[in-house]
Amino acid sequence: MPLSPTLTSALTAEDELHWIALRLVPGLGTRRSTQLLERFQTPQAIFRASPSELEAAGIPPALARSIVSGCTFEPAASQQQLLLNAGAQLVPFGDPRYPETLRRIYDPPPLLFARGRLDLLSSVCLAVVGTRHPTPYGLAAAERLSGDLARAGMTITSGMARGIDTAAHKACLAAGGLTIAVLGCGVDVVYPSENKRLAAEIAAKGLIVSEFPMAATAFPQNFPIRNRIISGLSSGLLVVEGAQYSGSSITARLAMEQGREVFAVPGNITSKMSWGPNLLIKQGAKLVQDWNDVILELPQPAQRRLIDEGRQRLLNQGLTGSPESSAPGGASEPTEPGPQGIAASRVLRQLKTDAATHLDTLVETMEDTSPSEVIAALFELEMLGLVRQQPGRNFVKVW
């Protein structure tokens, strides 16, 4: 008999202890956990079962004895304290808050650890993934599309890794949108460490989720495992940049197996970072040039929900907001960036979105403008959000 959601989402301390203890049984794994839950319905019933009953459910004898011994209850109690310290919560498979999209994949995690807004688990999500070593073009595309899709009402899901993942989360938050970070470690562990501030902001405004226990280390083998959750939570998956055999390509394959829409941003055919998305497009992924290319290909229930939620947001605002300022892609580039308008406009014309320009090159190109004027113009453009400085005094135009 398949496991169905319980009538209440409230977990008692004893429920938590048994769920965590089940998660910590060595060698049990996702499929066997689900198999036992389908047979016995609750972790408490699993731990009360005899070794012969567990073996009858398909569990090897040594593993059955390990479950019956209750050896994981002591570390489970430690996990409960870590949950409390981090302000985290558990969302077990039978909980009505468990996302339905994730419940339907081949190997859903029996237990989720979460920090932040659990209501986002039921929102319309889009996964945005890509390389950890993006080009300026890839960063610009991830930021533009993630921000626009967030303004359209989608929750952006990614893995908080360096590169495209981080860019997607930051752009979503900057647009006032909602985002979910799926980690390959415990939800109380920040990886990479430079994303400490980002993790705190996501926990406060969005959601951090993981199937790995509290304090779990970010081992390399964890990341391919967590990728199925990134795609499983989402209605579709957008690949921005990645090599042919990258982690983002693995996630795209998982999304296809899960029946999700797969989208890809086309790239320069001479760049190895474009091999992954360009190959996906050849294989049938939807080519994306702007946010609307994603929205129009979503399943109809997701489209209807976005329309209804957008209408409700307008009603809540009393129709007083400016459509141009709140709509995706609504921000426009000022014709005169400020007091240094002429110099700034000329600098902006020299910069590119897909390649960085060094300060020295910029100064040499603009021979009739002094270096101090160029630097002042760059500073003003940065303040306006039209230019971004990269390491080594390199600059790119924000798309």
Buried (B, 14 or more C-beta within 10 A) or exposed (E): EEBEBBEEBEBEEEBBBBBBBBBBBEEBEBEBBBBBBBBBBBBBBBBEBEBEBBBEBEBEEEBBBBBBEEBBBEEBBBBBEBBEEBEBBBBBBBBEBBBEBBBEBEEBBBBBBBBBBBEBBBBBBBBBBBBBBBBBBBBBBBBBBBBBBBBBBBBBBBBBBBBBBBBBBBBBBEBEBBBBBBBBBBBBBBBBEEBEEBBEBBBEBBBBBBBBBBBBEBEEEBBEBBBBBBBBBBBBBBBBBBBEEBBBBBBBBBBBEBEBBBBBBBBBEEBBBBBBBBBBBEEEBBEBEEBBBBBEBBBEEBBEBBEEBBEEEBEEEEEEEEEEEBBBBEBEEEEEBBEBBEBBBBBBEBBBBBEBBEBEBBBEEBEEBEEEBBBBBBBBBBEBEBBBBEEEBBBBBBB
